[in-house]
């Protein structure tokens, strides 16, 4: 896991990226947002990015499909047919507050996050096919195995 130098700038690069997870923790006041990242590091075949919004306020902006409206502060994509980032709007609200709107399409809607600090991480990977539709992912630098759906298990692993 590599720390990003300019996570706000990097966030602009995730248009059309597959959304793995967003998770709001009201107690910790954090939002974790994990996506496929379009740029790869040396030795990586697929890159992932995680954004951690701190001192965060979270708002779910519902879409028009009733079945998705029950998804509020947690989303986990699995398998084919997931959603992608279709629109990003960032703005500064003052010296210590920023806001980002992430839109995932008219059916799902999106999320609005107001925050005080943003950290970003990338993780490069290698992949080896282990079956007709099965792949084993490893960190391209450390060789550590990880699940495709959870490229940052310490930040956004399976929900208990």
C-alpha contacts under 8 A as a table, 3 or more apart, distances in Angstrom:
res1	aa1	res2	aa2	distance
1	X	121	X	6.13
1	X	122	X	5.72
1	X	123	X	4.88
1	X	124	X	7.86
1	X	152	X	7.96
2	X	121	X	5.24
2	X	122	X	5.20
2	X	123	X	6.28
3	X	119	X	7.58
3	X	120	X	5.95
3	X	121	X	4.51
3	X	122	X	6.64
4	X	7	X	5.62
4	X	10	X	7.89
4	X	119	X	7.25
4	X	120	X	5.09
4	X	121	X	5.25
4	X	122	X	6.87
5	X	120	X	7.86
6	X	9	X	5.50
6	X	10	X	6.27
6	X	120	X	7.77
7	X	10	X	4.84
7	X	11	X	6.01
7	X	51	X	7.36
7	X	118	X	6.74
7	X	119	X	6.13
7	X	120	X	4.97
7	X	121	X	7.93
8	X	11	X	5.16
8	X	12	X	6.98
8	X	118	X	7.34
9	X	12	X	5.51
9	X	13	X	7.36
10	X	13	X	5.32
10	X	14	X	7.42
11	X	14	X	5.78
11	X	51	X	7.95
12	X	15	X	6.93
12	X	88	X	6.83
13	X	37	X	7.64
13	X	38	X	7.11
14	X	17	X	5.11
14	X	35	X	7.45
14	X	36	X	7.55
14	X	37	X	6.24
14	X	38	X	6.84
14	X	85	X	6.74
15	X	84	X	7.67
15	X	85	X	5.23
15	X	86	X	5.83
15	X	87	X	6.57
15	X	88	X	7.24
16	X	84	X	5.24
16	X	85	X	4.92
16	X	86	X	5.68
17	X	35	X	6.17
17	X	36	X	5.29
17	X	37	X	6.48
17	X	38	X	7.15
17	X	84	X	5.17
17	X	85	X	5.53
18	X	35	X	5.56
18	X	36	X	5.25
18	X	82	X	6.87
18	X	83	X	5.98
18	X	84	X	4.40
18	X	85	X	6.74
19	X	22	X	7.80
19	X	33	X	7.94
19	X	34	X	6.29
19	X	35	X	4.61
19	X	36	X	6.73
19	X	77	X	6.54
19	X	82	X	7.07
19	X	83	X	5.86
19	X	84	X	5.40
19	X	85	X	6.82
20	X	33	X	7.85
20	X	34	X	5.43
20	X	35	X	5.36
20	X	36	X	7.49
20	X	75	X	7.78
20	X	76	X	5.66
20	X	77	X	4.75
20	X	78	X	7.36
20	X	149	X	6.19
20	X	150	X	7.44
21	X	32	X	7.46
21	X	33	X	5.66
21	X	34	X	5.05
21	X	35	X	7.10
21	X	74	X	7.39
21	X	75	X	5.37
21	X	76	X	4.58
21	X	77	X	6.24
21	X	156	X	7.21
22	X	31	X	6.89
22	X	32	X	5.48
22	X	33	X	4.39
22	X	34	X	6.38
22	X	73	X	7.47
22	X	74	X	5.66
22	X	75	X	5.32
22	X	76	X	6.87
23	X	31	X	5.48
23	X	32	X	5.23
23	X	33	X	6.68
23	X	73	X	5.80
23	X	74	X	4.50
23	X	75	X	6.52
23	X	156	X	7.47
24	X	29	X	7.33
24	X	30	X	5.86
24	X	31	X	4.39
24	X	32	X	6.62
24	X	58	X	6.88
24	X	73	X	5.18
24	X	74	X	6.37
25	X	28	X	5.48
25	X	29	X	5.59
25	X	30	X	5.34
25	X	31	X	6.32
25	X	73	X	7.93
26	X	29	X	4.75
26	X	30	X	6.85
28	X	55	X	7.91
29	X	54	X	6.23
29	X	55	X	5.19
29	X	56	X	4.99
29	X	57	X	6.76
30	X	52	X	6.75
30	X	53	X	5.42
30	X	54	X	4.70
30	X	55	X	6.16
30	X	56	X	5.28
30	X	57	X	7.84
31	X	51	X	7.99
31	X	52	X	5.77
31	X	53	X	5.05
31	X	54	X	6.83
31	X	56	X	6.60
31	X	58	X	7.48
31	X	113	X	7.76
32	X	50	X	6.87
32	X	51	X	5.72
32	X	52	X	4.62
32	X	53	X	6.41
32	X	155	X	7.08
32	X	156	X	6.92
33	X	50	X	5.61
33	X	51	X	5.11
33	X	52	X	6.52
34	X	48	X	7.36
34	X	49	X	5.71
34	X	50	X	4.34
34	X	51	X	6.40
34	X	152	X	7.85
34	X	156	X	7.81
35	X	48	X	5.90
35	X	49	X	5.39
35	X	50	X	6.48
36	X	46	X	7.82
36	X	47	X	6.25
36	X	48	X	4.58
36	X	49	X	6.15
37	X	40	X	7.44
37	X	46	X	7.70
37	X	47	X	5.16
37	X	48	X	4.81
37	X	49	X	5.52
37	X	122	X	7.83
38	X	47	X	6.93
39	X	47	X	6.63
40	X	44	X	5.78
40	X	45	X	6.81
40	X	46	X	6.24
40	X	47	X	5.21
40	X	124	X	6.68
41	X	44	X	5.47
41	X	47	X	7.19
41	X	124	X	6.13
43	X	124	X	7.64
43	X	125	X	7.79
43	X	126	X	7.59
43	X	140	X	6.22
44	X	47	X	6.59
44	X	124	X	4.87
44	X	125	X	4.89
44	X	126	X	5.67
44	X	140	X	5.62
45	X	124	X	7.19
45	X	125	X	5.86
45	X	126	X	5.43
45	X	127	X	7.17
46	X	124	X	6.06
46	X	125	X	5.43
46	X	126	X	6.87
47	X	122	X	6.81
47	X	123	X	5.68
47	X	124	X	4.51
47	X	125	X	6.15
48	X	122	X	5.51
48	X	123	X	5.17
48	X	124	X	6.45
48	X	151	X	6.82
49	X	120	X	7.09
49	X	121	X	5.54
49	X	122	X	4.39
49	X	123	X	6.43
50	X	120	X	5.63
50	X	121	X	5.15
50	X	122	X	6.41
50	X	152	X	7.24
51	X	118	X	6.90
51	X	119	X	5.81
51	X	120	X	4.41
51	X	121	X	6.50
52	X	118	X	5.70
52	X	119	X	5.16
52	X	120	X	6.19
53	X	56	X	5.96
53	X	113	X	7.83
53	X	115	X	5.99
53	X	116	X	7.44
53	X	117	X	5.95
53	X	118	X	4.69
53	X	119	X	6.64
54	X	115	X	5.90
54	X	116	X	5.94
54	X	117	X	5.10
54	X	118	X	6.15
55	X	115	X	5.34
55	X	116	X	5.18
55	X	117	X	6.71
56	X	113	X	6.50
56	X	114	X	5.53
56	X	115	X	4.19
56	X	116	X	6.59
57	X	113	X	5.73
57	X	114	X	5.13
57	X	115	X	6.32
58	X	73	X	7.76
58	X	111	X	7.25
58	X	112	X	6.00
58	X	113	X	4.86
58	X	114	X	6.68
59	X	111	X	5.74
59	X	112	X	5.04
59	X	113	X	6.42
60	X	72	X	5.84
60	X	73	X	7.05
60	X	109	X	7.94
60	X	110	X	6.21
60	X	111	X	4.57
60	X	112	X	6.34
61	X	109	X	5.56
61	X	110	X	4.97
61	X	111	X	5.28
61	X	112	X	6.91
62	X	68	X	7.70
62	X	69	X	5.66
62	X	108	X	6.33
62	X	109	X	4.66
62	X	110	X	6.38
63	X	66	X	7.80
63	X	68	X	7.45
63	X	69	X	6.90
63	X	105	X	7.38
63	X	106	X	5.15
63	X	107	X	4.77
63	X	108	X	4.57
63	X	109	X	3.74
63	X	110	X	7.26
64	X	69	X	7.96
64	X	106	X	6.15
64	X	107	X	5.02
64	X	108	X	6.94
64	X	109	X	7.34
65	X	68	X	5.77
65	X	69	X	6.81
65	X	106	X	7.92
65	X	107	X	4.82
65	X	108	X	6.48
66	X	69	X	5.21
66	X	70	X	7.64
67	X	70	X	6.55
68	X	71	X	5.57
68	X	107	X	7.44
68	X	108	X	5.72
69	X	72	X	7.10
69	X	108	X	7.31
71	X	74	X	6.59
71	X	75	X	6.68
72	X	75	X	7.57
76	X	149	X	7.98
77	X	82	X	5.66
77	X	83	X	7.50
77	X	149	X	6.99
78	X	82	X	6.81
78	X	149	X	6.20
79	X	82	X	6.95
83	X	104	X	6.34
84	X	104	X	5.74
84	X	105	X	7.97
85	X	88	X	7.47
85	X	102	X	6.72
85	X	103	X	6.01
85	X	104	X	4.91
85	X	105	X	7.73
86	X	102	X	7.65
86	X	103	X	5.61
86	X	104	X	5.24
86	X	105	X	6.17
87	X	101	X	7.77
87	X	102	X	5.89
87	X	103	X	4.92
87	X	104	X	6.99
88	X	100	X	6.99
88	X	101	X	5.68
88	X	102	X	4.91
88	X	103	X	6.47
89	X	100	X	5.58
89	X	101	X	5.12
89	X	102	X	6.83
90	X	98	X	7.45
90	X	99	X	5.70
90	X	100	X	4.37
90	X	101	X	6.47
91	X	98	X	5.87
91	X	99	X	5.37
91	X	100	X	6.49
92	X	95	X	7.66
92	X	97	X	6.33
92	X	98	X	4.38
92	X	99	X	6.26
93	X	96	X	7.65
93	X	97	X	5.19
93	X	98	X	5.17
93	X	99	X	6.90
94	X	97	X	5.38
94	X	98	X	7.04
96	X	116	X	5.57
96	X	117	X	7.88
97	X	114	X	6.84
97	X	115	X	5.58
97	X	116	X	4.78
97	X	117	X	7.76
98	X	114	X	5.71
98	X	115	X	5.47
98	X	116	X	6.37
99	X	112	X	7.20
99	X	113	X	5.55
99	X	114	X	4.23
99	X	115	X	6.16
100	X	112	X	5.88
100	X	113	X	5.40
100	X	114	X	6.58
101	X	110	X	7.26
101	X	111	X	5.89
101	X	112	X	4.47
101	X	113	X	6.46
102	X	110	X	5.46
102	X	111	X	5.40
102	X	112	X	6.42
103	X	109	X	5.83
103	X	110	X	4.14
103	X	111	X	6.56
104	X	108	X	6.12
104	X	109	X	5.53
104	X	110	X	5.27
105	X	108	X	5.69
105	X	109	X	5.38
105	X	110	X	7.25
106	X	109	X	5.28
115	X	118	X	7.45
123	X	139	X	6.80
123	X	140	X	7.78
123	X	151	X	7.48
123	X	152	X	7.99
124	X	139	X	5.84
124	X	140	X	5.20
124	X	141	X	7.33
125	X	137	X	6.35
125	X	138	X	5.37
125	X	139	X	4.52
125	X	140	X	4.38
125	X	141	X	7.86
126	X	137	X	5.77
126	X	138	X	5.34
126	X	139	X	6.42
126	X	140	X	5.44
127	X	135	X	6.30
127	X	136	X	5.50
127	X	137	X	4.56
127	X	138	X	6.40
128	X	135	X	5.50
128	X	136	X	5.24
128	X	137	X	6.73
129	X	132	X	7.53
129	X	133	X	7.64
129	X	134	X	5.89
129	X	135	X	4.34
129	X	136	X	6.33
130	X	133	X	7.86
130	X	134	X	5.36
130	X	135	X	5.31
130	X	136	X	6.55
131	X	134	X	4.68
131	X	135	X	6.94
136	X	145	X	7.28
136	X	146	X	7.69
136	X	147	X	7.53
136	X	148	X	7.88
137	X	145	X	5.78
137	X	146	X	5.73
137	X	147	X	6.52
137	X	148	X	6.38
138	X	142	X	7.85
138	X	143	X	5.19
138	X	144	X	5.18
138	X	145	X	4.29
138	X	146	X	5.89
139	X	142	X	5.48
139	X	143	X	4.85
139	X	144	X	5.20
139	X	145	X	6.49
139	X	146	X	7.44
140	X	143	X	5.82
146	X	150	X	6.92
146	X	151	X	6.12
146	X	153	X	7.82
147	X	150	X	5.20
147	X	151	X	6.20
148	X	151	X	5.80
150	X	153	X	5.43
150	X	156	X	6.74
150	X	157	X	5.62
150	X	158	X	7.21
152	X	155	X	5.44
152	X	156	X	5.82
152	X	157	X	6.65
153	X	156	X	5.09
153	X	157	X	3.89
153	X	158	X	7.37
154	X	157	X	6.13
156	X	159	X	7.91
